[in-house]
Amino acid sequence: MILRQAQDELVALIFDLDGTLIDSREDIADAANFALEKLGVPAVPSPSVWRHIGGGIRSLLGGILKTEDAAVIKRAVECFREYYSAHCLDKTVLYPGVTEVLAYYDGRKKRMAVVTNKDQEFTHKILAGLGVEKYFQSRIGAREGDRKKPHPDLLHRALEELKSDPAQTVIIGDSPADIEAGQKAGTKTCGVGYGIGEPEKVRKAKPDFWVETPSELIKLF
């Protein structure tokens, strides 16, 4: 479903990572349960982990543990990072059609970026490991102290690195945070219905465009 007609002057595309370019759910769930085991907490089913993906590691583990205790979360994060650093590419794959979409836009000289609340370290490792890092002029993951999406800071950084006018840029993502961040940054927004996020919540954020598969992006932009 297209909510608005795409415009020919679009020059840059910003992609979320988890749930938009990659299906990383199982590796994240494995790392989360490794952290729980280290803390002496029973493992949880993978879907119980997935619903907390999107806000960064601290948000993920605080949600799973149902705690705001800084010391507990800090220890959980350390355990998560220990495991995930070695296993973030065990089961993670690109969604079908993503490579073709990126190659298509690369061929049309569109500028592209990844903006994600995932840690910068893991962002670069996964993009390189899946062979798609070369397509992006800007690759932005969260660093210590960064304000994450839905705050627009990370998008502003990408826009600066891309040298792109927000009005000529679209952010593509599977969560309301992606849409809200784009709206605050002044970009166009595109929700996806195939990712980790809940599509009905993404639709309620009122994205300008909507796709059900990555390949549908080519018809829009």
DANORZI-V981380 format. One record per residue. N is the residue number from 1. D_CENTER is the distance of its C-alpha to the mean C-alpha in Angstrom with 1 decimal. Layout:
# DANORZI-V981380
N:D_CENTER, N:D_CENTER
This chain:
# DANORZI-V981380
1:21.3, 2:21.3, 3:21.7, 4:22.9, 5:24.3, 6:22.2, 7:24.0, 8:25.3, 9:24.7, 10:20.9, 11:20.4, 12:16.8, 13:13.4, 14:10.1, 15:7.0, 16:3.4, 17:3.0, 18:4.0, 19:6.1, 20:6.1, 21:7.5, 22:8.2, 23:10.0, 24:10.0, 25:11.7, 26:15.1, 27:14.6, 28:12.9, 29:15.8, 30:18.3, 31:17.4, 32:17.5, 33:20.9, 34:22.1, 35:21.7, 36:23.5, 37:26.2, 38:26.8, 39:27.2, 40:29.6, 41:27.5, 42:27.5, 43:24.6, 44:22.7, 45:21.7, 46:18.3, 47:17.6, 48:18.4, 49:15.6, 50:13.0, 51:13.7, 52:12.7, 53:9.2, 54:6.7, 55:9.2, 56:9.7, 57:12.6, 58:15.4, 59:14.2, 60:13.5, 61:17.0, 62:18.8, 63:17.9, 64:19.1, 65:22.1, 66:22.8, 67:23.9, 68:23.6, 69:25.9, 70:24.6, 71:26.6, 72:25.3, 73:21.7, 74:22.3, 75:24.0, 76:21.4, 77:18.7, 78:21.2, 79:21.7, 80:18.1, 81:17.6, 82:20.8, 83:19.9, 84:16.3, 85:17.4, 86:19.9, 87:18.1, 88:14.4, 89:15.5, 90:18.2, 91:16.7, 92:13.2, 93:13.5, 94:12.2, 95:12.6, 96:16.1, 97:16.7, 98:13.7, 99:16.0, 100:18.6, 101:16.5, 102:15.5, 103:19.2, 104:20.4, 105:18.9, 106:19.8, 107:23.3, 108:23.4, 109:22.6, 110:19.6, 111:17.6, 112:13.9, 113:11.2, 114:7.7, 115:6.6, 116:4.4, 117:6.4, 118:7.0, 119:10.5, 120:11.6, 121:13.9, 122:11.7, 123:9.3, 124:12.6, 125:14.2, 126:11.9, 127:11.8, 128:15.5, 129:16.3, 130:15.0, 131:17.0, 132:14.6, 133:14.4, 134:17.5, 135:16.0, 136:14.2, 137:16.4, 138:13.8, 139:11.2, 140:10.2, 141:9.0, 142:10.7, 143:14.4, 144:17.1, 145:18.1, 146:15.2, 147:14.6, 148:11.0, 149:9.6, 150:11.6, 151:13.8, 152:13.9, 153:14.7, 154:11.7, 155:12.0, 156:15.7, 157:15.5, 158:13.7, 159:16.3, 160:19.0, 161:18.1, 162:17.9, 163:21.1, 164:19.9, 165:21.3, 166:18.8, 167:21.1, 168:20.5, 169:16.7, 170:14.2, 171:10.6, 172:9.1, 173:6.7, 174:7.6, 175:8.4, 176:11.4, 177:9.8, 178:8.1, 179:11.6, 180:13.5, 181:12.1, 182:13.1, 183:16.3, 184:17.2, 185:16.6, 186:18.7, 187:16.5, 188:16.6, 189:13.9, 190:13.0, 191:11.9, 192:11.5, 193:13.7, 194:12.9, 195:9.7, 196:9.5, 197:10.1, 198:13.8, 199:14.7, 200:17.6, 201:15.8, 202:13.5, 203:16.8, 204:18.5, 205:16.3, 206:18.2, 207:15.9, 208:18.2, 209:17.3, 210:16.3, 211:15.8, 212:16.4, 213:15.6, 214:13.9, 215:17.6, 216:18.3, 217:16.5, 218:19.4, 219:21.8, 220:20.2, 221:19.7
